[in-house]
Amino acid sequence: MKLALYQGPAIGGDIEAGFARIERHLSAAALAGAKMLVFPEVFLPGYNRPDLHKSLAQPLGGAWTKRLSALAKQTGCGLTVGWAEAADGTVYNAATCFDDTGEQLAHYRKIQLYGPMERASFSYGDAYTVFDLYGHKAALMICYDVEFPQHCAALAAQGVTLVLVPTANPKGFEHVSTAFVPARAAEMNLTIAYANFCGTEGDLTFGGHSVIVGPDAQVLASAGRGEALLVADLRPVDDIAPELLSLQRQDYREVGKTDET
């Protein structure tokens, strides 16, 4: 399976421009043979726009998700995108995954909210989402979630091998892409796709450096600080012997145990 990742500037609340960009890059990813394209965190309506999160948030099954589903079906490429979800009188930092027929495969709400802006805008998610993605057991996380090894360990314990991560990582935190994501991947034998913004949005400058990393911590594709569409073939990852993966996961679970425990 080929997996694609989009890194670009925030749309700043311009929803129609956002959907136009999604369509354009879905079409390009499909032409490159990708089965799934991952966009950044709260791409709709914009990450650093707390003034818009509540006023523009949409429900699951509402206008935004219907359009996203239709675009995935139209272009023949699956889509994972972060957005502001309105539900039960609150707003969640959410991500939804659609396959290339437009079927919704997964929906996830961010568990680890980062900083005062996120905690003021969003409510906490409280559940993992595991699903089949073209023969891979996959899961969604969002940005800060992936920095916590216990989340990756919990997903690996459920058999997950592929994690899609929309993110909005600021400049100055590039070590998340270069150190934390490869470490999480190697610890739990995961392939991780980490899709960030670039450029600025209000007073926030994003760090770029989106990356797709395999379970051996090797980079399959990476971006710099500018706009990019990455495409990586996961077949080399699929060829890693399953018995090696299970052995290393068991070793990780044994860390910290003693003869008395």
C-alpha positions, 0 to 999 in steps of 0.5 A: 500500500502507498500512503500519502501525507500532506504538509501545507499552510493553515487555511485560516478559516476559509473553508472553501479554500480548504476543501479545494486544497483537499480535492487537489491533493487527493487527486494528486495522491491518487495519481501517485497510487496512494490509497490514503492521504493524511492531512494536519490537525484541525485542518478545518477550520484551522488549528490556531483559530480558537475564535472559530472552533466553536462557531464553525464546528460541525457534527459527525455526519454533517456537511463537512464529513459528507463533503470529505466522504464524497471527495474520497470517493470522487478521487479514489483515494482515502482521506484522514483529516483533522477537524473541529467536531461539535457534539453534545454541546461541546467541541472536540479536536477530532480526526476522521478516516474515509476509504477510497469509496467514501466509507467512514472507517474511523473517528477519533477525539484527541486524548492529550490536549496541549496547552491553554488554547486547546484546553479552552477550545476542546473537550478531552477524548477518552477512547482509542479507535482501531480499524482495518486499512487495506490489510493493515490494522490501523489507529488514529492519534492526534499530535501530542498523543503520539508523544506518550509511549503508553498510548502506542503500547496500548494500540500495539497490544491490540495488534495495531501496526499503522498509526495515522497522526494529524498534527499541528507541531510548532517551530522549535519542537522539531525533535518530535519528528526527528526523535519522538516519532521514530522512538515510538515507532521502534518501541512498538514496531509501528509505522507512523505517519505524522502530518504537520502544517508549515508556515504561520497562523496568527501568532503561531509558526509551525515546524513542518518536518512531517514524516512517515517512519517505519517500525525500524525507526527508518524514515520512509518519507520526510518534508522540510519546512515548506509545502509538500505531498509525501508518498511512501510505499509500505511494502518494505515495512510489510516484509519485516518478519512478524515474529520479530515484531511480536518479540520486540513488543513482548520485550517492551512489555517486560521492561520494568518487571522484576522477579518479584512482580 
